[in-house]
Amino acid sequence: MSDYYRNSEEVMSVGKWIGVMIILAIPLVNIIMYVIWAFSPNTNPNLSNFCKATLLLAIIGIFISFMFAGCASMLYML
């Protein structure tokens, strides 16, 4: 068997994912847990990558919304 399969982490079960989704549904706790799970070395790599991707998309979405808000306010001033 190759080293890729020997070093791979345990697959997260459906029950664990449901627990993650419940925790991420709680306001303010979700932001803290996203950061902890994204950057903690003890977190399952699947969960860590999910949290990193979600945080990156949130940052991109916030940036785009600020851009649209800036354009809308400029149009309002005209």
Residue pairs with C-beta under 8 A, 6 or more apart in sequence:
9 44
9 45
9 46
10 44
11 46
12 20
12 44
12 46
12 47
20 47
23 29
23 30
23 33
24 30
24 33
24 34
33 51
34 51
34 54
34 55
35 51
35 55
36 43
37 43
37 47
37 48
37 51
38 48
38 51
38 52
38 55
39 48
40 48
43 51
